[in-house]
Amino acid sequence: QPCMLAVQLAEWERYPQDVRIILVDDGSPEPAEPVVRAHASAALLRHLRLYRITVDIPWNREEARNIGAREAETDWIVQLDLDHLLPAAYIPALLAYKPHPQHWYRFPRWRRGMADGTRQKDALPRQEIFGKIHPHIDSFLVRRDIYWAAGGYDEAFSGVLGGGGEFLARLERTAGPPVLL
């Protein structure tokens, strides 16, 4: 999704420099690196790390998410899909928030761009350019140690659409139900 990556890069340009971004290209036939080179400023590149899985396995979020969690250097991580926007305006509040170390958190997601056929389920009018939608299964804030205590994503689900619910069930068993931010 080169277009969505360009939208994300534009949003990440507005993030504070101390926010570290790990972008994991899941092996898509449309590599992320040329899009990053074309759209990311030198300032953004200083706090963005790009990893690429070399084999294209459709719906390979499990491996991609585990790579991101493994490579993160902070105690807390935010996991998002490429098409889930975390607006820069919310970053200062997120950084100032003092989460409980034993909890994990979900938050609303934001859609930028008009709905196409894949986004008709969003509870926004089709012509809406930007809006808040329900929390998504793959958007959350969690401590890295809790992520790994829950076992990370099960990479046996790579190649099929469906490992997210199984991981969140393990995460709930490990750290209780999520708190909605």
C-alpha positions in Angstrom: 0.0 0.0 0.0 2.4 2.7 -1.1 -0.3 5.4 -1.0 -1.1 4.7 2.7 2.6 4.5 3.5 3.0 8.0 2.1 0.1 9.2 4.3 1.8 7.6 7.3 5.1 9.1 6.5 3.5 12.6 6.3 1.9 12.0 9.7 5.2 10.7 11.2 7.0 13.8 10.0 4.9 15.6 12.6 5.9 13.3 15.5 8.4 14.4 18.1 11.9 13.4 17.4 12.1 11.2 20.5 9.4 8.9 19.2 11.0 5.8 17.6 9.2 4.3 14.7 9.8 0.7 13.5 8.4 0.0 10.1 8.3 -3.7 9.1 7.7 -4.4 5.4 6.1 -7.8 5.4 7.6 -8.8 2.1 5.0 -7.1 -0.1 5.6 -7.0 -3.9 5.6 -3.2 -3.5 8.6 -2.7 -1.2 8.5 0.1 1.4 12.0 1.3 0.9 11.5 3.3 -2.3 8.4 5.0 -0.8 10.3 5.9 2.4 13.2 7.3 0.3 10.8 9.4 -1.7 8.7 10.8 1.1 10.7 10.8 4.4 12.8 13.7 5.4 16.3 13.3 6.9 14.9 14.3 10.3 12.3 11.5 10.1 14.9 8.9 8.9 16.9 9.6 12.1 14.0 8.1 14.2 12.6 5.5 11.8 14.0 2.0 11.3 12.9 -0.1 8.3 13.0 -3.9 8.3 11.9 -6.0 5.3 10.8 -9.6 5.4 12.2 -11.1 2.2 9.4 -13.7 1.5 6.0 -12.4 0.5 3.5 -14.3 2.7 0.0 -12.7 2.5 -1.3 -11.5 5.9 2.1 -11.9 7.5 1.3 -9.6 10.4 2.4 -12.2 13.0 6.1 -12.2 11.9 6.1 -8.5 11.2 4.7 -7.6 14.6 7.1 -9.9 16.4 10.0 -8.3 14.6 8.8 -4.9 15.6 8.4 -5.9 19.3 11.8 -7.7 19.2 13.6 -4.6 17.7 11.9 -2.0 20.0 14.2 -0.5 22.6 11.6 0.9 24.8 9.5 -0.7 27.6 6.2 0.4 26.0 5.3 -0.3 22.4 2.4 0.8 20.2 1.4 -1.7 17.5 -0.5 -0.4 14.5 -1.3 -1.6 11.0 -0.2 0.5 8.1 -3.7 1.7 7.5 -4.3 2.7 11.1 -3.3 6.3 11.7 -2.2 7.6 15.1 -2.6 11.4 14.6 0.5 13.4 15.6 -1.8 15.7 17.7 -2.3 12.7 20.1 1.3 11.9 20.6 2.0 14.4 23.4 -0.9 13.1 25.4 0.2 9.5 24.8 3.8 10.4 25.9 2.6 12.2 29.0 0.2 9.4 30.0 1.4 7.2 32.9 0.1 3.7 32.1 -0.2 1.1 34.7 2.8 -1.3 34.2 0.5 -4.5 34.3 -2.2 -3.3 32.0 -2.4 -3.1 28.2 -4.4 -0.5 26.3 -6.6 -0.2 23.2 -7.5 3.1 21.6 -9.8 4.3 18.8 -8.3 4.3 15.3 -8.5 7.0 12.8 -9.2 6.8 9.1 -7.8 9.3 6.8 -8.9 9.2 3.2 -12.3 8.4 1.6 -13.6 4.9 2.0 -13.0 2.4 -0.7 -14.6 -1.0 -1.1 -12.5 -2.5 1.7 -13.5 0.2 4.2 -17.3 0.1 3.9 -17.5 -1.5 7.3 -16.3 1.8 8.9 -19.0 3.7 10.6 -18.3 6.9 8.7 -19.9 8.3 5.6 -18.1 7.1 2.5 -17.1 10.7 1.6 -15.7 11.5 5.0 -12.0 12.3 4.7 -10.9 11.9 8.4 -12.7 10.3 11.3 -12.5 8.2 14.4 -13.5 4.6 14.1 -13.8 1.7 16.7 -10.7 0.2 18.2 -9.0 -2.3 15.9 -7.8 -5.7 16.9 -4.2 -4.8 15.9 -4.0 -1.4 17.5 -2.8 -1.4 21.1 -0.2 -0.1 23.7 1.5 -2.7 25.7 4.7 -3.2 27.7 7.2 -5.3 25.7 7.7 -7.8 28.6 3.9 -8.4 28.7 3.8 -8.8 24.9 6.4 -11.6 25.2 4.9 -13.0 28.4 1.8 -13.6 26.3 4.0 -15.3 23.7 4.0 -12.7 21.0 2.0 -13.4 17.8 1.8 -17.1 16.8 3.7 -17.2 13.5 1.9 -20.4 12.6 -1.0 -18.0 11.6 1.3 -16.3 9.0 -0.3 -16.6 5.6 -3.9 -16.7 6.9 -6.1 -13.9 8.1 -6.8 -14.6 11.7 -4.0 -14.7 14.3 -4.8 -11.4 16.0 -7.8 -12.6 18.0 -5.8 -15.6 19.3 -2.9 -13.3 20.4 -5.3 -10.9 22.2 -6.9 -13.8 24.0 -3.5 -14.8 25.3 -2.7 -11.2 26.1 -6.0 -11.0 28.2 -5.1 -14.2 30.0 -1.7 -12.7 30.8 -2.6 -9.1 31.7 -6.3 -8.9 32.0 -8.8 -7.1 29.8 -7.5 -4.0 27.9 -8.1 -0.5 29.2 -9.6 1.8 26.6 -7.6 5.1 26.2 
